[in-house]
């Protein structure tokens, strides 16, 4: 049988196997050199009896495969190179390869980022010389890594440096795609994850509770995240250090929610705010902090999920007092008087007047943080 017919079935090294040049491998020959000095070629292309590639000549000059003369065509040289076979140990050409050549052995300096791998691994390591922290590119973060003398060592690329830095900062392995995200991409992605449509949140500027709807878009500006609605600024979600709090979904009359009295009920007057401490009392009641047993009847109370919402609504029920107004406060002890000064956003007043338990007071202080006073119908 012809050798060509059985060659594919013969093992490597068999004397009857036809030898051929392999693309990407280094070969050497010293045919035609009187001093028997070897010259080398890394095969990149084969055309009939000519092979092209990177060359190292006997004078130890390096020539890239882009040079038109970078080829071998001497049959004696080609025959000897095939007989010797592809080079397995490249140590004899290390001094002649240019810096950063893919086949040049590399030993990093302290503080230098480097990548190392082996042709048999299928993955690599990225680390910093002198550091024990590294990442294994197939998904592991290491804290006790040591440099190894592998056949594929080289300086790390810019992207590999950024990838390692991101993993070190996170203290864990993160994907290359995530590590290479810009700050803008990362924050916008996080905003969409945190605040899907229907999420309620507390704005970092305005306070209060708001809901993300389908018209909201997120935008990045100078390290912060804002939401826009119908083309205008809506709310701030990230201020550079913290995210806007997500308001948990609550059900009507849940413990911890609030009611505002829209009609006098028991000791509570219009505009009073109370907090629910027990949801179901009797057939249509709940237990509150101040009024105790309270009706759920919407003729008397209006329900709110948060105190802020309740306070905003209560302001619409109670006339806002000004200096000079006469007032009545129906707290635990009834106060009647005329306001002379207002402090703390209307929760503390200086007034002339008296209470049912105390004598007349001239320009005294009174704190109305629990019970808002109402404007007197007539002095």
N, C-alpha and C positions, 0 to 999 in steps of 0.2 A: 504494500500500500504506500501511497505517497505520504510524506511527512505532513503535508498541508492538511490532509484529511483527518489525521488522528491527533494533530497538535493540541486542539482545544481540550482533549481528554487527558493529556499528559500533565503530571504535576510540575510545579516550578523546579528548575534545576535538573530536570531529566535531560540526559545527553542528546536525545533525539528531538527535543523541543526547539523550534526555531526561535532564535533570540531577536527581539525587536526593541527599538528605543521606546521609552515611556515618556509621554509628555509630562513636564513638571519635575523630572528627576535630573540630578547632576551625574555627569559621566566624566571620565578622565582618560587621557592617553599621553604617551611620551614618544610616540613614533615620529621619526624625523628629527628629533632633538639629540644632538651629539652628547649632551651631558645628562641625557635621560631625565630631564626635568619635566614634570607633568604639567599639562595645560588642561583646562576644564571647560565644560559647557553644560548649561541647564536647558534642556530641550523645550522649545515652545511651539515648533512647527517642523513638519517633515515633508519634503518634496523629493520623491525618487531617491537619489543617492546623496542628497544634501540635507543636513539638519541645521535648523536655525535656533538661536536662543541667546541667553546671557553667556558671556565668555570671560574667562580669566586666562590671560596669555602667560607665556613663560617669563616675561618680564614683570609679572604680577599686576599688570594693568587690568582694570575691570571694564567691560564693555556691555552696555545694555542691549536687550533684544531689539530695540528700535533702530540700532545702527545697521545699515545695509550690509556691511561686511562682517556682521556678527554671525558667522556660520562655519560649519565644517563640511568640506567636500572631498578631503583626501581619504581614499578607500582604506589605506592601511590604518589611519587613525580611527575611522569608523569601526573597522573590524576589531581592533584591539579594545575599544571602548565597550563594544558589545560583549566581548569575551570577559572583561573585568566585571561588567554588569553595573547597574546603578549604585551610586555611593550611598552607603548606610550611615557612615560617620562623616560629618561635614567639618570636623575640627581642623582639618588641614587647610581649609579655605577661609576660615573665619577672619584671619588678618587681612584678607584681600577684598572682602565684601564691604560695600558702603554702609555707613551708619543707618540704622533703622531698616535694613534689608530684612525681609521676612525670614530668611534662613540664617541670619546672624544671631549668634548666642548673645543673650542680654542679661546683664547683672545690674539691677537698679541701685541708685544711690539713696542714702537715708532721706526720707521725706518725699521721695519720688513715687508717683502713682504708677503701678505696673499691672500688666495682664499676663497670665501664664496659663498654658494648656498643654495638652499632649495629643498627638495624632490618634491616640487610642481612647481618649476620654469621652469625647463628644460634648464637652462643656469646658468652662474655664473658671479662673479665679481672678478677682480684681482686688487689689490691696494697696497699702502704702508701705513702702520700705521702712522698717522700724516699728510698725504698728502690728498688733495681733488681730485687728478687726479686718474682715474681708467678706466678700459675698461670693458664693458659688452661683454661677449664672443660671443654673437650672432650678434655683429657688431656695437657697439656704443662706442664713446670716451667721457668720462665724466670729467668735471672740478670742480664739486661741490659734489663729492661723500662723503658719511659718513658711517662709520662702522655700520653694522647691526648684531643683535644677531640671526643668522640663525642656522638651525639644521645641516648644513654641512660647518663648518668653519675649516680651516686647513692652515698650512704654504704653501706658493706657491712653486711649483717645479722649478727647474732650467730653464726649457723651458718657464714656465709661467712668470718668472722674465724677461727673455730675450724678451718675447713678449711684456710685459708692457713697458719695457725700449725703445723698438723700436717705440712704439706708442707715448710715451711721446716725444721722439726726433723728430718724424715727426709732432707732434701736431695734430694728427688725428688717426682714427682707421685704422690699416692695418691688413691683414690676418695673421694668425699664420704661415702659410707656408712662406710668404714673410718675416716675422719678424725673422724666424729661419734660413734664408739663410745666408751663410757665405759671407764675403766681396767679395771673388773671384766669387762666384755664382752670387751675386747681380750685380757686375760690368760687368761680361761677358754677363749677360742677358740684361743689359742696353746698352752695346755696340752693340749687335745684333739688339736691338730695334731702336737705333739711326741710324745705318749705314747698312741698308739692301742693297742687291746687286743693283748696279746702282746709289747709293748715291755718290754725289761729296762732298769732304771735303777739308779743309785746314790743312795740317799736322802741328802738334805742333813743330816739329823740322825743317823740310825742308822747310816749307811754300809752296806756290804754291797750285794748285788745282789738286786733284787726285780723282779717281773713284774706288769704291769697286766693284770688279768683283767676279765671282764664285770661283776663286782659292784662295780667301782671307780667312784666319782663324784668329780668335782673341785669344790672350793668355794673361793671368794675370801674372805679374811679380812685386813683391814688391810694391803692391798698385797701379800699373800702368797697362794700357791696350795698347798692341801693336797688330798690324795686321801683319801676316806673309803671304808671297806669295812664293809658290814653295820652302818652307823650309827655306827661308831667311827673316831677319827682313825687313818689308816693311815700316810701319809708326807708329808713336805714336798717339794714339787717346785720352788718358787720362793720365794726369801727376800727379794725386793725388789730384788736386783741380779743374781743369777745363777740359772740353771736347773740342776736335777739332771742329772748326766751320763747320757747314754744308753750302756748297755753293749752293744757290738757283738755280734751273734750269732756264736757260735763253734761249731765242730764238735768232737766228741770227739777227743782226742789231737792237736789243732792245736798248732803251735808257739806258745809263750807261755802255754799253759795249765799246770795243775799236777796232780801226783799226790801222794797221801798213802799211805804204806806201812801196810798193815793187818796185815802179817806180815813178819818179818825176811827181808831179801833182800840178798845181798851185804854191803856195809858199812852198809846202811840198816836201821834198827830200826823197830819199830812206832811210828807217830806222826810219823816223819820226813816232811818236805815237800820236794819237788823240782820243778824247773821244766823243762818239755820244750823242748829246743832243736832237735831234729830229730824229725820225726814217724814216719817209717817206716824201721825198722832190722830187717833179716831178715824172718822170717815173722810175728812177733808181738812186735816190740820197738820202743823209741824211745830217743832219746838225751837224757839229762838233764844238768843242770849239775853235780851232785855225784856221783851214782851212775854217771854215764856210761850205758853200755848198760843199759836197764831193761826189764823185761817189761811187757806190757800185760795180762797175766793178772790178772783181777779177783780171783783168789785172794790176790794179793800187794798190789795197789794199787787205790785208788779215785780216779777222775778228777774234777777240778773245773775250771770255767772261769776262776775268779779265785783269787788268793792269799788274799783275805779268806775265801772259802768254805772253802778248804783248811784255813786256820788254825782256823776255827770247828770243823770236823770233827775235826782233830787233837787239840783239847782234850778231846774225848770219849774219846780212846784213851789219853792219857797222864795218869796220876794227878796232880792238882795238888799241888805241894809246899808245905809250910808250914815256918815257923821251927821248928827242932828235928828235922826229918826227916833221915834218912840217905839219901844219894843216890849214884847212879853215873852219870857222864857218859861216853858212849862216843864222844867226838869224836876228833880226830886223836891226841890223847894222853888216855888214860883218867884220869878224876878220880874220887876217892872221898872223901866227907867228910860233915860234918854242917852244915846251913844255920843261920846265926845271924841273917841279915837278908835281905830280898827287896826289890828295887827294879825300876823300869821294867816294871811289869806282868809280873813273873816272868822277865825276860830277863837280869837281873843279880843276882848273889847274893854275899853275904859268907859265907865258910865256914871251918871248920877241916878240914883234910884234906891230901891230897897227890895228885900225879899220878905216873904210872909213870916220867916223865922228870924230875921235880923232887922235892926233899925236902919233908917235912911243912911245912905253912903254917898259921900261927895267925891266924885272922880276916882272911884275904886276900880280894881281890875276884876274881870270875871272871864273864865275860860269856858267857851261854849263848844269844845271839841266833840262832846258826846251828843248834845242836843242843840240843834240850830234854833235860835230864837226866831220868832215871827214878828212881823211889823204889826204894831198895835192898830186896831181899827179906828180908835180916836184917843187922844191924850187924856 
